[in-house]
């Protein structure tokens, strides 16, 4: 039986820059009961910018909290529940312009939200492309994440790199050394547009820590754009991970 719906919204105009990273950097963020979900043997992190639109929390459109931007840094995991593997994302950082959203998400889902001034823009170009730009102000300076993508959208191909990045339908957050928060995210398979160019200018060390800087300062291995869709986020569950005989926590 599906959990009660916590949030309903549209996720629109998703820009995703994907980077290869040393798996050891992610050890401190890995929720108990999960393992890294690798793409062709490599651990990836993604810088993601998008728009929340028509947002409802517990069925209510809260004034001034309906349409807003988000920029996040995430990586990919999977959890075996005894019957099947669930593929999900773990968020290192999530930035929004509304402090109330950060407060609710951090308390209910143990997320890692911060509230900062944000803005976004959409610019049509002359060659059937559109430029999407997300900006957030940190320590008095505007940081940028964006891409120019084709207006000709296409379905995600099975087995593709786009499918690996976009088709993660669970969220996982580390509660402590023995338990994890798990929640389900529902949406249709998105259509994508080929990316022509991108921009990423950010204080990586200040925002995400020194360990991420060598990786996020390199060229991304891929850049994707997805048009997005309606989404639903279900209420979360707590996963308790028992201590094995070897003294290492392992999934039930």
Secondary structure, 3 states (H helix, E strand, C coil): CCCCEEEEEEEEEEEEEEEEECHHHHHHHCCCCEEECCECCEEEEEEEEEEEEEEEECCECCCCCCCEEEEEEEEEEEEECCCCEEEEEEEEEEEECCHHHHHHHHHHCCCCEEECCEEEEEEECCCCEEEEEEEEEECCEEEEEEEEEECCCEECCCCCHHHHHHCCCEEEEEEECCEEEEEEEECCCCEEECEEEEEEECCHHHHHCHHHHHHHCCCCCEEEEEEEEEEEEECCEEEECCECCCCCECCC
